[in-house]
Amino acid sequence: MEEPATARVGRGQRLAEAMREDLELFGVSELEERIEVLREEIVRVEAQIARKRSGRAAADALFGPRS
């Protein structure tokens, strides 16, 4: 028996859905937890940006900057 196909979630779709959530439904501790998770995600994204910039700088140093 085949398992039902699951729909793929697009890039950023979960973040967009989270931004539309009604925050009135959350308690203070839940909101504080949400803030902490978002701060951790910001750190993760900033680290990825730094890695990409570093890789780009290395490529530019080797091959020259893109025009």
C-alpha positions as CSV (number, residue, x, y, z in Angstrom):
1,M,0.0,0.0,0.0
2,E,1.4,3.4,-1.0
3,E,1.8,6.2,1.6
4,P,0.0,9.4,0.8
5,A,2.2,12.0,-0.9
6,T,3.1,14.9,1.3
7,A,3.2,18.4,-0.1
8,R,6.6,20.0,-0.2
9,V,6.9,23.2,1.9
10,G,8.4,26.1,0.0
11,R,11.3,28.1,1.1
12,G,10.3,30.5,3.8
13,Q,6.8,29.2,3.9
14,R,6.9,28.2,7.6
15,L,8.3,31.5,8.6
16,A,5.6,33.3,6.7
17,E,3.0,31.2,8.4
18,A,4.5,31.9,11.8
19,M,4.4,35.6,11.1
20,R,0.6,35.4,10.5
21,E,-0.2,33.6,13.7
22,D,-2.4,35.4,16.2
23,L,-0.1,36.2,19.1
24,E,-3.1,36.9,21.3
25,L,-3.5,33.2,21.7
26,F,-0.1,32.8,23.3
27,G,0.8,33.3,27.0
28,V,3.7,35.4,28.2
29,S,6.0,32.4,28.7
30,E,5.2,31.1,25.2
31,L,5.9,34.5,23.7
32,E,9.2,34.7,25.5
33,E,10.1,31.2,24.3
34,R,9.2,32.3,20.7
35,I,11.5,35.3,21.0
36,E,14.4,33.1,22.2
37,V,13.9,30.7,19.2
38,L,13.8,33.7,16.8
39,R,17.0,35.1,18.3
40,E,18.7,31.7,17.8
41,E,17.5,31.7,14.2
42,I,18.9,35.2,13.7
43,V,22.3,34.0,14.9
44,R,22.1,31.0,12.6
45,V,21.2,33.1,9.6
46,E,23.9,35.7,10.4
47,A,26.5,32.9,10.6
48,Q,25.4,31.5,7.2
49,I,25.6,35.0,5.7
50,A,29.2,35.3,7.0
51,R,30.1,31.9,5.5
52,K,28.7,32.9,2.2
53,R,30.5,36.3,2.2
54,S,33.7,34.6,3.1
55,G,33.4,32.1,0.3
56,R,32.6,34.8,-2.1
57,A,35.6,36.8,-1.0
58,A,37.8,33.8,-1.5
59,A,36.4,33.2,-5.0
60,D,36.9,36.8,-5.9
61,A,40.5,36.7,-4.6
62,L,41.2,33.7,-6.7
63,F,39.2,34.5,-9.9
64,G,38.6,38.2,-9.6
65,P,35.4,40.0,-8.8
66,R,32.3,39.6,-10.9
67,S,31.4,42.4,-13.2
